């Protein structure tokens, strides 16, 4: 920020986006404090600071410009634009409410009010008779406390859910059924009923009796379990889980073999029968899992669609927007045909540089807003002779806000996106590795680097093709 101001960039044309209000306030305080010190610093000290900042000995006029920056900042309407992404989006929507389709007098929900509105939407869907079956299905998977968590998760993930539900729940469920390979008439119940009766149980029973009569205790125990299930046809469907367990490990994975080598040697034909039965049961379990997943997801999507519809309606009625709305509506505004070019033109005239802090915790929807804002930065020469820039500080290894939608892979994807856009504009993307550690000592850092030199350990922590290596600032210390 200081370097841009020294080069003559207008303070109001620099947009700084950070993660929290506290960080934004801290940046603003540091900036004004530093500029205030420059305004009264003696020449020698100021020259040393500027040389450290820019890498070149400053000229006399540069010293004069540095001293004037504090006054320029004070004269800037509204001061430096240092905001959280939510505060910035709120300012955009305040400026273009009609274009965005929001009430000009909208109020931003605090967390408490948002929870109250969500609870009201929850109460409405619980009273809907048409959702009784779906709610019953969900109740089989979660308790009361878990249901409230689920409702909060639906609201928190609506940026991903709403595009899926845009064409209607049934169309989404048809796609899901095709993906899972579940036939329209298949349910978990009829899959279990079919698997419990539609097979040659006489052959399986004979093989199980041979297994029970074997020499090994494990063969005898498993044979007895199979026989008990086969000899109670009325209870088979209710006890199918017990029967399936004979063919599965404790991790619910198919057993490599359900009998010992002695049984295979002594009763090879019965072993073939049991192998075939194991394959049949495992196929039925696989179909049952797919159908169960479909039934649970079907219920979840019906509830989610109803909940999000009522949540939107309740907010619209009271001219309320929550924090996610600020991001999503701004993103949609900057993409809207016929409207976006006008909005971008108005914003375009006011932005020359975008700086993003804690970029590893910027979620995909927030990146989409930033990408739309910067779209014109690299689209040929503008009306002013200016090198417009985007600058991001982030460390993928420190991404800790996945519960708020942060995605480490999105950070890498956006780096590639901007690298391509910058390259197409015949400009250069500088990538500066932050590998100097101020927090630890050489022996600890060497151990960490050795662990993450392993590809399996590095996956998800270090970008593909990158090599993790720390340089200790505290060199020579134990």
VOGU-3710 file (C-alpha; in Angstrom, 3 decimals, decimal comma):
1> xxxxxxxxxx> 0,000/0,000/0,000  2,824/2,393/0,883  4,671/1,561/-2,338  1,556/2,237/-4,438  0,956/5,562/-2,697  4,595/6,563/-3,237  4,222/5,859/-6,964  1,331/8,306/-7,132  -1,706/6,048/-6,880  -4,716/7,876/-5,491
11> xxxxxxxxxx> -5,731/6,454/-2,084  -9,379/6,119/-3,146  -8,381/3,976/-6,139  -6,782/1,273/-3,966  -9,138/-1,400/-2,610  -7,773/-3,477/0,270  -9,801/-6,544/1,263  -9,087/-8,436/4,451  -10,757/-11,110/6,512  -11,971/-9,369/9,671
21> xxxxxxxxxx> -12,989/-5,902/10,797  -10,216/-6,015/13,393  -7,608/-6,681/10,702  -8,992/-3,851/8,548  -8,801/-1,455/11,506  -5,274/-2,616/12,325  -4,169/-1,979/8,720  -5,678/1,498/8,695  -3,982/2,363/12,007  -0,593/1,063/10,850
31> xxxxxxxxxx> -0,837/2,945/7,571  -1,775/6,305/9,107  0,820/5,860/11,873  3,579/5,165/9,348  2,598/8,082/7,113  2,389/10,350/10,155  5,952/9,370/11,096  7,124/10,054/7,541  5,590/13,537/7,647  7,905/14,605/10,489
41> xxxxxxxxxx> 10,936/12,290/9,986  14,388/13,809/9,406  15,845/13,249/5,939  18,341/10,531/6,828  15,848/8,299/8,604  13,162/8,805/5,945  15,643/8,062/3,151  16,643/4,793/4,843  13,010/3,713/5,244  12,154/4,509/1,638
51> xxxxxxxxxx> 15,240/2,685/0,370  14,289/-0,373/2,418  10,758/-0,187/1,013  11,551/0,428/-2,668  15,055/-0,985/-3,043  16,392/2,293/-4,500  17,905/5,454/-3,036  15,137/8,088/-2,973  15,483/11,406/-4,718  14,711/14,671/-2,960
61> xxxxxxxxxx> 11,307/14,897/-4,655  10,493/11,373/-3,418  11,175/12,487/0,153  8,863/15,464/-0,346  6,150/13,218/-1,817  6,448/10,805/1,129  5,927/13,670/3,578  2,830/14,857/1,705  1,155/11,425/1,725  -0,243/11,838/5,246
71> xxxxxxxxxx> -2,078/15,031/4,255  -3,316/13,392/1,042  -4,709/10,529/3,056  -6,475/12,915/5,446  -8,005/14,769/2,468  -9,302/11,567/0,828  -13,107/11,346/1,175  -13,817/8,308/3,318  -10,114/7,587/3,785  -8,384/4,503/2,442
81> xxxxxxxxxx> -10,680/1,750/1,200  -9,652/-0,970/3,643  -12,636/-3,279/4,124  -13,733/-6,810/4,705  -15,197/-8,374/1,577  -18,643/-8,195/3,200  -18,328/-4,478/3,957  -17,210/-3,801/0,400  -20,137/-5,759/-1,064  -22,513/-3,897/1,233
91> xxxxxxxxxx> -21,200/-0,589/-0,112  -21,705/-1,798/-3,703  -25,298/-2,809/-3,005  -25,966/0,515/-1,268  -24,751/2,228/-4,427  -26,655/0,020/-6,911  -29,726/-1,334/-5,054  -32,104/-1,111/-8,019  -29,677/-2,848/-10,353  -29,088/-5,559/-7,721
101> xxxxxxxxxx> -32,793/-6,051/-7,061  -32,640/-5,266/-3,338  -34,535/-2,754/-1,244  -32,534/0,509/-1,034  -33,184/0,610/2,712  -32,012/-2,975/3,340  -30,578/-3,911/6,732  -27,754/-6,377/7,244  -28,674/-9,175/9,608  -26,506/-9,745/12,625
111> xxxxxxxxxx> -25,924/-13,359/13,646  -28,627/-13,294/16,315  -31,358/-11,930/14,040  -30,311/-14,292/11,234  -30,721/-17,215/13,643  -34,186/-15,943/14,624  -35,317/-15,684/10,991  -33,921/-19,138/10,293  -35,796/-20,534/13,297  -39,019/-19,010/11,972
121> xxxxxxxxxx> -38,425/-20,651/8,586  -37,686/-23,919/10,409  -40,967/-23,705/12,335  -42,893/-23,155/9,082  -41,467/-26,207/7,313  -42,052/-28,409/10,368  -45,765/-27,554/10,071  -46,010/-28,482/6,357  -47,933/-31,781/5,871  -46,302/-32,376/2,480
131> xxxxxxxxxx> -42,890/-32,563/4,179  -43,931/-35,075/6,859  -42,412/-38,060/5,042  -39,176/-36,211/4,291  -38,863/-35,032/7,893  -39,525/-38,590/9,078  -36,693/-39,866/6,878  -34,319/-37,229/8,249  -35,382/-38,037/11,823  -34,101/-41,568/11,235
141> xxxxxxxxxx> -30,611/-40,201/10,637  -30,282/-37,452/13,245  -31,607/-36,395/16,635  -33,180/-33,080/17,616  -29,833/-31,348/18,199  -28,480/-32,758/14,969  -31,521/-31,493/13,075  -30,839/-27,924/14,185  -27,228/-28,302/13,045  -28,493/-29,621/9,718
151> xxxxxxxxxx> -30,786/-26,614/9,263  -27,845/-24,289/9,940  -25,695/-26,220/7,473  -28,355/-25,931/4,760  -28,483/-22,159/5,250  -24,700/-21,885/5,346  -24,232/-23,915/2,161  -26,947/-22,290/0,104  -24,411/-20,836/-2,324  -23,845/-24,427/-3,440
161> xxxxxxxxxx> -27,406/-25,682/-2,939  -29,384/-22,981/-4,727  -27,782/-23,513/-8,172  -28,512/-27,248/-7,818  -32,137/-26,540/-6,906  -32,643/-23,814/-9,514  -34,355/-26,179/-11,984  -36,477/-27,816/-9,303  -36,023/-30,583/-6,777  -37,327/-33,338/-9,051
171> xxxxxxxxxx> -34,845/-32,616/-11,820  -31,989/-32,676/-9,312  -33,248/-35,967/-7,861  -33,509/-37,516/-11,334  -29,867/-36,639/-11,962  -28,920/-38,056/-8,580  -30,825/-41,291/-9,221  -29,023/-41,730/-12,527  -25,680/-41,025/-10,879  -26,287/-43,618/-8,148
181> xxxxxxxxxx> -27,811/-46,169/-10,522  -31,046/-46,368/-8,521  -34,120/-47,443/-10,508  -37,300/-45,329/-10,090  -39,106/-48,174/-8,309  -36,203/-49,163/-6,053  -36,348/-48,475/-2,333  -34,119/-49,746/0,489  -37,056/-51,833/1,729  -37,817/-53,671/-1,516
191> xxxxxxxxxx> -34,112/-54,273/-2,189  -33,822/-56,004/1,200  -37,063/-57,944/0,617  -35,829/-59,192/-2,752  -32,391/-60,080/-1,377  -34,010/-62,009/1,488  -36,140/-64,345/-0,653  -35,288/-64,338/-4,378  -32,447/-66,871/-4,370  -31,836/-70,631/-4,085
201> xxxxxxxxxx> -31,789/-70,813/-0,304  -31,680/-74,625/-0,344  -28,214/-74,716/-1,898  -26,982/-72,015/0,462  -28,438/-73,854/3,450  -26,632/-77,080/2,477  -23,347/-75,210/2,086  -23,862/-73,457/5,434  -24,475/-76,804/7,182  -21,234/-78,106/5,727
211> xxxxxxxxxx> -19,499/-74,978/6,996  -21,021/-75,451/10,464  -19,740/-79,029/10,543  -16,178/-77,981/9,735  -13,166/-78,297/12,000  -12,400/-74,595/12,511  -14,321/-72,553/15,144  -14,641/-69,559/12,762  -16,223/-71,789/10,095  -18,641/-73,297/12,608
221> xxxxxxxxxx> -19,693/-69,908/14,023  -20,286/-68,367/10,598  -22,138/-71,434/9,331  -24,423/-71,332/12,378  -25,187/-67,626/11,823  -26,121/-68,237/8,186  -28,341/-71,189/9,111  -30,212/-69,201/11,796  -31,077/-66,512/9,246  -32,077/-68,966/6,526
231> xxxxxxxxxx> -34,328/-71,016/8,830  -36,427/-67,995/9,873  -37,929/-66,754/6,557  -40,447/-64,469/8,276  -37,657/-62,532/10,017  -35,167/-62,410/7,173  -35,835/-58,832/6,030  -35,766/-57,491/9,599  -32,467/-59,281/10,293  -30,800/-58,766/6,912
241> xxxxxxxxxx> -28,060/-56,644/8,534  -27,083/-59,640/10,679  -26,950/-61,879/7,620  -24,924/-59,364/5,589  -22,431/-59,128/8,464  -21,455/-62,752/7,770  -19,978/-61,604/4,462  -18,541/-58,245/5,559  -15,687/-57,143/7,801  -16,146/-54,883/10,822
251> xxxxxxxxxx> -15,383/-51,970/8,470  -18,330/-53,035/6,258  -15,990/-54,110/3,490  -16,340/-57,463/1,625  -14,428/-60,296/3,275  -11,673/-61,751/1,149  -13,099/-65,190/2,039  -15,779/-66,271/4,491  -14,293/-69,729/5,175  -10,880/-71,170/6,041
261> xxxxxxxxxx> -8,483/-72,954/3,705  -9,410/-76,292/5,320  -13,051/-75,869/4,299  -12,045/-74,935/0,752  -9,951/-78,105/0,563  -12,557/-80,421/2,087  -15,772/-78,979/0,570  -14,835/-77,180/-2,680  -18,366/-77,280/-4,186  -19,954/-75,787/-1,068
271> xxxxxxxxxx> -17,215/-73,128/-1,084  -18,241/-72,161/-4,633  -21,869/-71,862/-3,464  -20,873/-69,616/-0,538  -18,685/-67,459/-2,796  -21,647/-66,930/-5,125  -23,913/-66,098/-2,191  -21,352/-63,657/-0,836  -21,231/-61,883/-4,219  -25,047/-61,753/-4,318
281> xxxxxxxxxx> -25,343/-60,346/-0,794  -22,614/-57,748/-1,353  -24,288/-56,614/-4,579  -27,576/-56,269/-2,677  -25,843/-54,314/0,102  -24,308/-51,994/-2,502  -27,729/-51,388/-4,091  -29,268/-50,894/-0,637  -26,631/-48,293/0,250  -27,242/-46,414/-2,993
291> xxxxxxxxxx> -31,011/-46,478/-2,474  -30,637/-45,408/1,163  -28,372/-42,544/0,143  -30,892/-41,499/-2,485  -33,813/-41,661/-0,012  -31,929/-39,580/2,577  -30,771/-37,045/-0,009  -34,249/-36,833/-1,519  -35,647/-35,952/1,908  -32,835/-33,504/2,589
301> xxxxxxxxxx> -33,249/-31,692/-0,741  -37,022/-31,352/-0,320  -36,523/-29,874/3,143  -33,656/-27,672/1,928  -35,699/-26,311/-0,978  -38,640/-25,461/1,302  -36,399/-23,981/3,993  -34,395/-21,755/1,634  -37,573/-20,555/-0,098  -39,109/-19,487/3,224
311> xxxxxxxxxx> -35,863/-18,021/4,522  -35,607/-15,843/1,393  -39,252/-14,799/1,654  -38,969/-13,827/5,326  -35,853/-11,748/4,659  -37,363/-10,064/1,602  -40,509/-9,159/3,514  -38,420/-7,299/6,106  -35,747/-5,945/3,691  -33,033/-8,004/5,357
321> xxxxxxxxxx> -29,794/-9,377/3,930  -27,390/-11,708/5,692  -23,649/-11,864/5,144  -23,901/-14,573/2,493  -26,499/-12,495/0,638  -24,054/-9,598/0,415  -21,540/-11,796/-1,408  -23,955/-13,734/-3,606  -26,069/-10,760/-4,705  -22,961/-8,682/-5,480
331> xxxxxxxxxx> -21,519/-11,563/-7,484  -24,745/-11,931/-9,448  -24,913/-8,160/-9,978  -21,412/-8,141/-11,468  -22,434/-10,955/-13,845  -25,861/-9,692/-14,915  -26,131/-9,090/-18,684  -26,974/-5,517/-19,578  -26,393/-4,335/-16,012  -22,945/-5,608/-15,105
341> xxxxxxxxxx> -21,083/-3,519/-17,732  -22,591/-0,308/-16,313  -21,809/-1,259/-12,712  -18,293/-2,351/-13,632  -17,776/0,882/-15,572  -18,732/2,937/-12,527  -16,530/0,816/-10,247  -13,855/0,559/-12,912  -13,396/4,285/-12,828  -12,678/4,067/-9,128
351> xxxxxxxxxx> -10,342/1,062/-8,835  -6,762/0,698/-10,009  -5,386/-1,794/-7,501  -6,999/-4,668/-5,559  -5,137/-6,102/-2,565  -6,355/-9,268/-0,819  -5,167/-10,356/2,612  -5,569/-13,884/4,056  -6,307/-15,027/0,516  -6,167/-18,704/1,486
361> xxxxxxxxxx> -9,365/-18,263/3,519  -11,281/-16,383/0,811  -14,110/-18,715/-0,204  -15,095/-19,495/-3,822  -18,013/-17,051/-3,944  -15,841/-14,229/-2,592  -13,175/-15,030/-5,198  -15,874/-14,794/-7,865  -16,634/-11,223/-6,757  -12,935/-10,330/-6,885
371> xxxxxxxxxx> -12,517/-11,952/-10,309  -15,423/-9,921/-11,715  -14,008/-6,688/-10,244  -10,615/-7,359/-11,799  -11,927/-8,570/-15,162  -11,236/-5,265/-16,911  -7,774/-4,904/-15,375  -6,253/-7,105/-18,052  -8,586/-6,401/-20,988  -6,310/-4,165/-23,038
381> xxxxxxxxxx> -5,258/-0,585/-22,488  -7,580/1,774/-20,690  -8,034/5,477/-20,980  -5,197/6,203/-18,519  -1,534/5,235/-18,724  -1,498/2,999/-15,681  -0,350/-0,461/-14,712  -3,331/-1,796/-12,793  -2,583/-4,594/-10,380  -4,020/-7,315/-8,213
391> xxxxxxxxxx> -2,037/-8,434/-5,168  -2,796/-11,369/-2,885  -1,141/-12,498/0,321  -1,896/-15,993/1,505  -0,452/-19,311/2,603  -2,466/-22,382/1,632  -0,959/-24,310/4,567  -2,653/-21,894/6,973  -6,184/-22,241/5,594  -8,323/-22,956/8,683
401> xxxxxxxxxx> -11,775/-21,583/7,794  -13,208/-24,476/5,788  -16,264/-24,323/8,079  -16,959/-20,912/6,511  -16,504/-22,227/2,974  -12,785/-21,531/2,529  -11,224/-23,946/0,049  -7,461/-24,232/-0,239  -7,734/-25,550/-3,795  -9,683/-22,428/-4,777
411> xxxxxxxxxx> -6,673/-20,295/-3,796  -4,521/-22,290/-6,219  -7,202/-22,218/-8,910  -7,511/-18,438/-8,686  -3,742/-18,085/-8,883  -3,875/-20,002/-12,184  -6,866/-17,929/-13,336  -5,090/-14,622/-12,807  -1,822/-15,978/-14,206  -3,658/-16,775/-17,448
421> xxxxxxxxxx> -5,432/-13,396/-17,558  -2,207/-11,513/-16,799  -0,265/-13,511/-19,372  -2,872/-12,828/-22,047  -2,470/-9,098/-21,318  1,317/-9,443/-21,819  1,952/-8,641/-18,171  3,806/-10,646/-15,536  2,650/-12,500/-12,438  5,216/-12,386/-9,662
431> xxxxxxxxxx> 5,059/-15,274/-7,205  6,976/-14,657/-3,987  7,427/-17,618/-1,671  7,023/-16,868/2,011  9,463/-19,449/3,350  11,254/-17,490/6,080  9,975/-18,684/9,461  10,174/-16,313/12,438  8,436/-18,705/14,813  10,617/-21,779/15,130
441> xxxxxxxxxx> 14,191/-23,072/15,171  16,165/-24,974/12,498  15,854/-28,486/13,918  12,048/-28,263/14,162  11,709/-26,796/10,663  13,979/-29,495/9,220  11,769/-32,174/10,779  8,632/-30,558/9,345  10,167/-30,282/5,871  11,294/-33,921/6,019
451> xxxxxxxxxx> 7,755/-35,086/6,868  6,145/-33,098/4,063  8,729/-34,182/1,508  6,598/-37,340/1,383  4,001/-36,986/-1,360  1,184/-38,558/0,668  1,797/-36,172/3,560  2,092/-33,147/1,260  -1,212/-33,860/-0,514  -3,720/-31,193/0,500
461> xxxxxxxxxx> -1,075/-29,088/2,250  1,491/-28,230/-0,413  0,390/-27,280/-3,971  1,058/-30,000/-6,584  4,614/-29,810/-7,880  5,740/-27,489/-5,072  8,440/-28,314/-2,537  8,037/-27,279/1,091  11,169/-25,744/2,541  11,469/-23,364/5,475
471> xxxxxxxx> 14,347/-20,971/6,152  14,768/-20,212/9,871  15,100/-16,601/10,952  16,184/-17,786/14,425  19,354/-19,416/13,127  21,906/-20,656/15,633  19,338/-21,048/18,409  18,683/-24,377/20,150
//
